């Protein structure tokens, strides 16, 4: 089948697909596709972008991506010239929250005390109603009997008061002041939101681990502790928000760039 470029062109012609159609669907500029078929590798941007172009081209044609990439490397020599990675930032130490007083026990004790007071109050009302109904159904007592009945009622009320009021005073604790936790103690992460104004090829790593490599069509949200590294061949097509705050433009249209995001800001 000839050279690498001839085989790629043959597979494309066999399927009746144009370079413009591949470019429209993979978002790879047509001049880079022509460079692959003509084996003019010096016109390619280099690094991981070359491999990404070959994979996308082969996938769109329904070819074996790994075999096609292997053939490309054999023809192009060693095209791997990755963009320089920024120094790995140290992961910030997250202070441990100080021990705070537990308010659960205090709240439980307060609820129990209120319930106890309410029950005592209901008991006193019930006793007073019972005694009142008994007095209403019988003739008015004479002086000594009336004094005895009033004394018994007063003693019962005093006993109920003596039983429940001290309990409330003993079990109701002073209110506990709750100290709100800071944002650092709740979470040590920061959030990057990447939006694509149009489908754009990107490579993203978060805390040293691969997150996404391919065409970004809309938006992706990345959570990280120390850093997020973004590589793209079209900086002007992307908009980035750091913890909800929009950042300045990463570059111009069709500009190749590498940007590192940390909790403190952006480095290039």
C-alpha positions in Angstrom: 0.0 0.0 0.0 3.0 2.3 0.0 4.0 4.8 2.7 2.1 5.8 5.8 0.5 8.9 4.1 -0.5 6.9 1.0 -2.2 4.3 3.1 -4.2 7.0 5.1 -5.2 8.7 1.8 -6.2 5.3 0.3 -8.4 4.4 3.3 -10.1 7.8 3.1 -10.7 7.7 -0.6 -12.0 4.1 -0.3 -14.7 5.4 2.1 -15.5 8.5 0.0 -14.6 10.9 2.8 -13.1 14.3 2.2 -10.5 16.1 4.4 -12.9 18.9 5.1 -15.4 16.3 6.5 -12.8 14.9 8.8 -11.7 18.3 9.9 -15.3 19.4 10.6 -15.9 16.3 12.8 -12.5 16.0 14.6 -11.8 19.8 14.8 -8.3 19.1 13.3 -7.3 21.9 10.9 -7.2 20.7 7.3 -3.6 21.8 6.8 -2.5 19.3 9.5 -4.5 16.5 7.8 -2.8 17.2 4.5 0.6 17.2 6.3 -0.1 13.7 7.6 -1.1 12.4 4.2 1.9 14.1 2.5 4.2 13.0 5.4 5.3 16.6 5.9 5.6 16.1 9.6 7.6 19.3 10.1 4.3 21.2 9.5 2.6 19.6 12.5 2.6 21.3 16.0 4.6 18.4 17.5 4.4 16.7 20.9 1.2 15.0 22.1 -0.8 16.9 19.5 0.6 14.8 16.6 -0.4 11.5 18.4 -3.8 13.0 19.1 -4.3 13.9 15.5 -3.4 10.4 14.3 -5.7 8.8 16.8 -8.7 11.0 15.8 -8.0 10.5 12.1 -7.9 6.7 12.4 -10.9 6.6 14.7 -13.0 8.6 12.3 -12.1 6.3 9.4 -12.8 3.2 11.5 -9.1 2.1 11.5 -7.2 0.5 14.4 -5.9 3.5 16.4 -3.0 1.7 18.1 -1.7 0.1 14.8 -2.0 3.4 12.9 -0.2 5.2 15.7 2.6 2.6 15.7 3.0 3.0 11.9 3.1 6.8 12.3 5.9 6.6 14.9 7.9 4.2 12.7 7.7 6.7 9.8 8.1 9.9 11.7 11.0 8.6 13.9 10.4 9.8 17.4 7.9 12.6 17.2 7.3 12.7 20.9 8.3 16.2 22.0 5.9 16.8 24.9 5.4 20.3 26.1 7.3 21.1 29.3 5.4 20.3 32.4 5.4 22.8 35.2 7.0 21.9 38.5 4.7 19.9 40.7 3.4 22.0 43.5 3.4 20.7 47.0 0.0 19.6 48.3 -1.1 22.1 50.9 -1.4 20.8 54.4 -5.0 20.9 55.6 -5.2 21.9 59.3 -7.2 19.5 61.4 -10.3 21.1 63.0 -10.1 21.8 66.7 -12.3 19.7 69.0 -15.4 21.6 69.8 -18.0 21.1 72.5 -20.7 18.7 71.6 -24.0 20.4 71.4 -26.0 17.2 70.8 -26.0 16.3 74.5 -26.9 19.8 75.6 -29.8 20.0 73.2 -31.1 16.6 74.3 -31.0 17.6 77.9 -32.8 20.8 77.2 -35.6 19.0 75.3 -35.9 16.5 78.1 -36.2 19.3 80.7 -38.9 21.2 78.7 -40.9 17.9 78.3 -40.6 17.3 82.1 -41.8 20.8 82.9 -44.7 20.5 80.5 -45.8 17.1 82.0 -45.6 18.6 85.6 -47.7 21.6 84.5 -50.3 19.3 83.0 -50.4 17.2 86.2 -51.0 20.3 88.4 -53.8 21.5 86.1 -55.5 18.0 86.2 -55.3 17.9 90.0 -56.7 21.4 90.4 -59.6 20.6 88.0 -60.4 17.4 90.0 -60.5 19.2 93.3 -62.6 22.0 91.9 -65.1 19.6 90.5 -65.4 17.9 93.8 -66.0 21.2 95.6 -68.7 22.2 93.1 -70.6 18.9 93.5 -70.8 19.1 97.3 -72.0 21.7 99.7 -69.6 24.5 100.7 -67.4 23.2 103.6 -67.4 24.8 107.0 -64.5 26.9 108.1 -62.1 24.2 109.2 -62.9 21.9 106.3 -62.5 24.7 103.8 -59.2 25.7 105.3 -58.0 22.1 105.1 -59.0 21.7 101.5 -57.2 24.9 100.5 -54.2 23.8 102.5 -54.1 20.5 100.7 -54.4 22.2 97.3 -51.6 24.6 98.1 -49.4 21.8 99.4 -50.0 19.8 96.2 -49.1 22.8 94.0 -46.0 23.5 96.1 -45.0 19.9 95.9 -45.3 19.9 92.1 -43.4 23.1 91.8 -40.7 21.8 94.1 -40.5 18.6 92.1 -40.2 20.1 88.6 -38.6 23.6 88.9 -35.3 22.5 90.4 -35.0 19.7 87.8 -35.3 22.3 85.1 -32.6 24.5 86.7 -30.3 21.5 87.1 -30.7 20.0 83.7 -30.9 23.0 81.4 -27.3 23.8 80.4 -26.1 27.3 79.2 -26.3 27.7 75.4 -23.4 26.4 73.5 -21.7 28.8 71.0 -21.1 27.1 67.7 -18.0 28.2 65.8 -18.5 27.9 62.1 -15.8 25.9 60.3 -13.7 27.7 57.7 -13.7 26.8 54.1 -10.3 25.2 54.5 -11.5 22.8 57.2 -14.5 21.8 55.2 -12.6 20.9 52.1 -9.1 21.3 50.7 -10.1 21.1 47.1 -10.4 23.9 44.5 -12.6 23.7 41.3 -11.7 24.5 37.7 -14.5 24.9 35.1 -13.4 24.7 31.5 -15.8 25.9 28.8 -15.3 25.4 25.1 -16.8 28.1 22.8 -16.4 25.5 20.0 -15.1 21.9 20.0 -11.4 22.0 20.9 -8.7 19.4 21.5 -7.4 19.4 25.1 -5.3 17.4 27.5 -6.0 17.8 31.2 -4.3 16.3 34.3 -5.4 16.8 37.9 -3.0 16.3 40.8 -0.7 14.4 38.4 -3.4 12.0 37.1 -4.8 12.0 33.6 -8.3 13.5 33.5 -9.2 14.1 29.9 -7.5 13.9 26.5 -9.6 14.5 23.4 -12.1 17.0 21.9 -13.9 19.1 24.5 -17.3 20.1 23.1 -19.0 22.0 25.9 -17.6 22.1 29.5 -15.9 20.0 32.2 -15.5 20.6 35.9 -12.3 19.4 37.6 -11.7 19.1 41.4 -8.1 19.0 42.6 -6.0 19.6 45.7 -2.7 20.9 44.3 -2.8 21.6 40.6 -4.6 21.2 37.2 -2.5 21.3 34.0 -4.3 22.2 30.8 -2.8 21.8 27.3 -4.6 22.8 24.1 -3.9 23.8 20.5 -6.7 26.5 20.5 -6.3 28.7 23.6 -8.8 31.3 22.3 -11.6 28.8 22.2 -11.6 28.2 25.9 -12.9 30.0 28.9 -11.8 29.1 32.5 -13.3 29.7 35.9 -11.3 29.2 39.1 -13.6 28.6 42.1 -16.4 30.4 40.3 -14.2 33.4 39.2 -13.7 33.9 35.5 -10.0 34.1 34.5 -8.5 36.2 31.6 -8.3 34.6 28.2 -5.7 31.8 27.9 -4.5 33.0 24.5 -5.4 33.6 20.8 -7.3 31.4 18.4 -5.4 28.3 17.2 -2.6 29.2 19.8 -0.9 26.2 21.4 -0.4 26.7 25.1 0.1 25.0 28.5 -1.5 26.5 31.7 -1.2 25.3 35.3 -3.9 26.2 37.8 -3.3 26.1 41.6 -5.3 27.3 44.6 -3.3 30.5 44.5 -3.9 31.3 40.8 -2.4 30.6 37.3 1.1 29.9 36.1 2.4 29.3 32.6 
